Amino acid sequence: LLKLADITMVNSIEFKKELKRNFNVESKVIYNPLNKDEIIRLSKKKINNTFFKRNTLNIINVGRFTDQKDHLTLLRAINLIKHRINLRLMIVGRGINLILMKDYIYDNNLKKIVKIVNFINNPFPLIKKSNLFILTSTYEGLPNVLLEALVLKKFIISSKCQTGPSEILLNGKGGLLFQVKNHKDLANKIVYYFHNKNKCKKLLQNSLRSLRRFDSKKNLKKYQDLFKKL
């Protein structure tokens, strides 16, 4: 079907390379349109959040509770460093791995520092109140949630999974990347961020400058131009 199509469209350069390498299919990259103004507007909604604390590293993860999102790697990393850093982790979402996650939290005495929040349509006020966004996926397309976190000027630590995170974070020049499923590597990256916030601010600035790649008007125009040629 890919070879029969007039145009094959993908949402990341990495995805384009994967299609060419695995199926010898040429494709055109158009990034997901990112409506920054809408994200900022939604993030200003007032919420009652008493979980995140001052003088604490407030970490957030937003995603479905599935094997793909690999929340156990995140929880294992937090368990490794819970006595080294004053931190709190909020995980927002829903899915089939909820009981598995709750069991790990209970078995490792993480209830005071890890909170699971059921899926909400507008997680942006919670992201805004956090210090650090972590993604632990085993694979992605182009994860919108990373772009949304960047719009709210949050530093990101992400798995170096195929495809998307490395591209968004400029291969590590715009955030920290860790090896997929490696909770020790993730734990080390969290500790690094905690002790090197000024260095990490510079990385964040690199990612913020590159966000123009995902501008909604710019990418919607690319779609329009493409359809005109058909």
C-alpha positions as CSV (number, residue, x, y, z in Angstrom):
1,L,0.0,0.0,0.0
2,L,2.9,2.4,0.8
3,K,4.3,1.9,-2.7
4,L,0.9,2.3,-4.3
5,A,0.3,5.7,-2.6
6,D,1.0,8.9,-4.5
7,I,2.7,10.4,-1.5
8,T,3.7,8.9,1.8
9,M,3.8,11.4,4.7
10,V,5.6,10.9,8.0
11,N,6.0,13.2,11.0
12,S,9.8,12.9,11.7
13,I,13.1,12.7,9.8
14,E,13.9,9.5,11.8
15,F,10.7,7.9,10.6
16,K,11.5,8.9,7.0
17,K,14.9,7.1,7.3
18,E,13.3,4.0,8.8
19,L,10.8,3.7,5.9
20,K,13.6,4.1,3.4
21,R,15.9,1.6,5.1
22,N,13.2,-1.1,5.9
23,F,10.9,-0.8,2.9
24,N,12.8,1.3,0.3
25,V,9.9,3.8,0.4
26,E,10.4,7.5,-0.2
27,S,8.4,9.8,2.1
28,K,7.8,13.5,2.8
29,V,8.3,14.9,6.4
30,I,5.7,17.3,7.8
31,Y,5.9,17.8,11.6
32,N,2.8,17.6,13.7
33,P,1.3,21.1,13.9
34,L,1.9,22.6,17.4
35,N,-0.6,25.2,18.7
36,K,1.6,26.9,21.3
37,D,-1.0,29.6,22.1
38,E,-3.6,27.0,23.0
39,I,-1.3,25.0,25.2
40,I,-0.2,28.2,27.1
41,R,-3.9,29.2,27.5
42,L,-4.9,25.8,28.8
43,S,-2.0,25.7,31.2
44,K,-3.3,28.8,33.0
45,K,-6.4,27.1,34.3
46,K,-6.3,27.0,38.1
47,I,-5.9,23.7,39.8
48,N,-5.7,22.4,43.4
49,N,-2.3,20.7,43.5
50,T,-0.8,20.1,46.9
51,F,1.4,17.2,45.8
52,F,4.2,19.2,44.3
53,K,6.3,21.0,46.9
54,R,8.8,23.8,47.0
55,N,12.4,23.0,47.4
56,T,11.6,19.6,45.8
57,L,12.4,18.2,42.4
58,N,8.9,17.9,41.0
59,I,8.8,15.3,38.1
60,I,5.9,14.6,35.8
61,N,5.1,11.9,33.2
62,V,2.0,11.9,31.1
63,G,1.0,8.9,29.0
64,R,-1.0,5.7,28.7
65,F,-0.2,3.0,31.2
66,T,1.0,0.5,28.6
67,D,4.2,-1.5,28.0
68,Q,5.1,0.9,25.2
69,K,5.3,3.8,27.8
70,D,7.4,1.6,30.1
71,H,6.5,3.3,33.5
72,L,8.3,0.6,35.4
73,T,11.6,1.9,34.2
74,L,10.6,5.3,35.6
75,L,9.6,3.8,38.9
76,R,12.7,1.7,39.2
77,A,14.8,4.8,38.6
78,I,13.0,6.8,41.2
79,N,13.4,3.9,43.7
80,L,17.2,3.9,43.1
81,I,17.5,7.6,44.0
82,K,14.7,8.2,46.5
83,H,17.2,8.6,49.4
84,R,19.6,10.8,47.4
85,I,17.3,13.5,46.2
86,N,14.2,15.2,47.6
87,L,11.8,14.5,44.8
88,R,8.1,13.8,43.9
89,L,6.8,12.1,40.8
90,M,3.4,12.5,39.4
91,I,2.2,10.1,36.6
92,V,-0.9,11.1,34.7
93,G,-2.8,8.7,32.5
94,R,-4.7,5.4,32.5
95,G,-4.3,1.9,31.1
96,I,-3.9,-1.8,31.6
97,N,-0.7,-1.5,33.6
98,L,-2.2,0.5,36.4
99,I,-2.3,-2.4,38.9
100,L,1.3,-3.4,38.0
101,M,2.4,0.2,38.7
102,K,0.5,0.5,41.9
103,D,2.0,-2.8,43.1
104,Y,5.5,-1.6,42.5
105,I,4.8,1.7,44.3
106,Y,3.4,-0.2,47.3
107,D,6.1,-2.9,47.4
108,N,8.9,-0.3,47.3
109,N,7.4,2.1,49.8
110,L,7.0,4.9,47.2
111,K,3.5,6.1,48.1
112,K,4.7,9.3,49.8
113,I,6.7,10.5,46.7
114,V,4.8,9.0,43.8
115,K,1.2,9.9,42.8
116,I,-0.9,8.4,40.0
117,V,-3.5,10.8,38.6
118,N,-6.3,9.5,36.4
119,F,-6.4,10.7,32.8
120,I,-7.5,14.3,32.4
121,N,-8.2,16.2,29.2
122,N,-6.0,19.1,30.3
123,P,-2.8,18.1,32.0
124,F,-1.0,21.4,31.1
125,P,-1.5,23.1,34.5
126,L,0.1,20.1,36.1
127,I,3.0,20.1,33.7
128,K,3.4,23.8,34.2
129,K,3.8,23.3,38.0
130,S,6.5,20.6,37.5
131,N,10.3,21.1,37.1
132,L,11.1,18.1,35.0
133,F,9.3,16.0,32.3
134,I,10.3,12.4,31.8
135,L,9.4,10.1,28.9
136,T,10.3,6.4,29.2
137,S,8.7,5.0,26.0
138,T,10.2,2.0,24.2
139,Y,9.0,3.5,20.8
140,E,7.2,6.5,19.5
141,G,6.3,8.3,16.3
142,L,6.8,12.0,17.2
143,P,5.7,12.4,20.8
144,N,3.5,15.4,21.0
145,V,3.8,15.4,24.8
146,L,7.5,16.4,24.6
147,L,6.6,19.3,22.3
148,E,3.9,20.4,24.7
149,A,6.3,20.2,27.7
150,L,8.8,22.3,25.8
151,V,6.1,25.0,25.1
152,L,5.7,25.2,28.9
153,K,9.5,25.5,29.2
154,K,10.1,22.2,31.0
155,F,13.4,20.4,30.9
156,I,13.1,16.9,29.4
157,I,14.8,13.6,30.1
158,S,13.6,11.0,27.5
159,S,14.5,7.5,26.4
160,K,16.4,7.4,23.2
161,C,13.8,5.4,21.4
162,Q,12.8,5.2,17.8
163,T,11.5,7.6,16.6
164,G,11.1,11.2,17.7
165,P,12.7,12.1,21.1
166,S,16.3,12.4,19.8
167,E,15.0,14.6,16.9
168,I,13.0,16.8,19.3
169,L,15.9,17.1,21.8
170,L,18.5,17.7,19.1
171,N,20.4,14.4,19.8
172,G,21.0,15.4,23.4
173,K,21.9,19.1,22.8
174,G,18.4,20.1,23.8
175,G,17.8,17.7,26.7
176,L,19.0,14.5,28.3
177,L,18.6,11.1,26.6
178,F,18.9,7.7,28.2
179,Q,19.0,4.1,26.8
180,V,15.6,2.4,26.5
181,K,14.6,0.3,29.5
182,N,17.8,1.3,31.4
183,H,16.6,2.5,34.7
184,K,20.1,3.0,36.1
185,D,21.0,5.3,33.1
186,L,17.7,7.2,33.7
187,A,18.5,7.5,37.5
188,N,21.9,8.9,36.7
189,K,20.4,11.5,34.3
190,I,17.9,12.6,37.0
191,V,20.7,13.1,39.5
192,Y,22.8,14.9,36.8
193,Y,19.9,17.3,36.2
194,F,19.4,17.9,39.9
195,H,23.1,18.9,40.4
196,N,23.6,20.7,37.1
197,K,20.5,22.9,36.6
198,N,22.4,25.8,35.0
199,K,24.0,23.6,32.4
200,C,20.6,22.0,31.7
201,K,19.0,25.4,31.3
202,K,21.3,26.0,28.3
203,L,20.2,22.7,26.8
204,L,16.6,23.7,27.3
205,Q,17.2,27.0,25.5
206,N,18.5,25.1,22.5
207,S,15.2,23.1,22.3
208,L,13.1,26.2,22.8
209,R,14.8,27.9,19.9
210,S,14.2,24.9,17.7
211,L,10.4,24.8,18.4
212,R,9.7,26.9,15.4
213,R,10.1,23.7,13.4
214,F,6.8,22.6,14.8
215,D,4.8,25.8,14.4
216,S,1.2,25.0,13.5
217,K,0.7,27.7,10.8
218,K,4.0,26.7,9.2
219,N,3.2,23.0,9.0
220,L,-0.5,23.4,8.1
221,K,0.7,25.5,5.1
222,K,3.0,22.6,4.1
223,Y,-0.1,20.3,4.1
224,Q,-2.0,22.8,1.9
225,D,0.8,23.2,-0.5
226,L,1.2,19.4,-0.7
227,F,-2.5,18.9,-1.4
228,K,-2.5,21.5,-4.2
229,K,0.2,19.5,-6.0
230,L,-1.9,16.3,-6.1
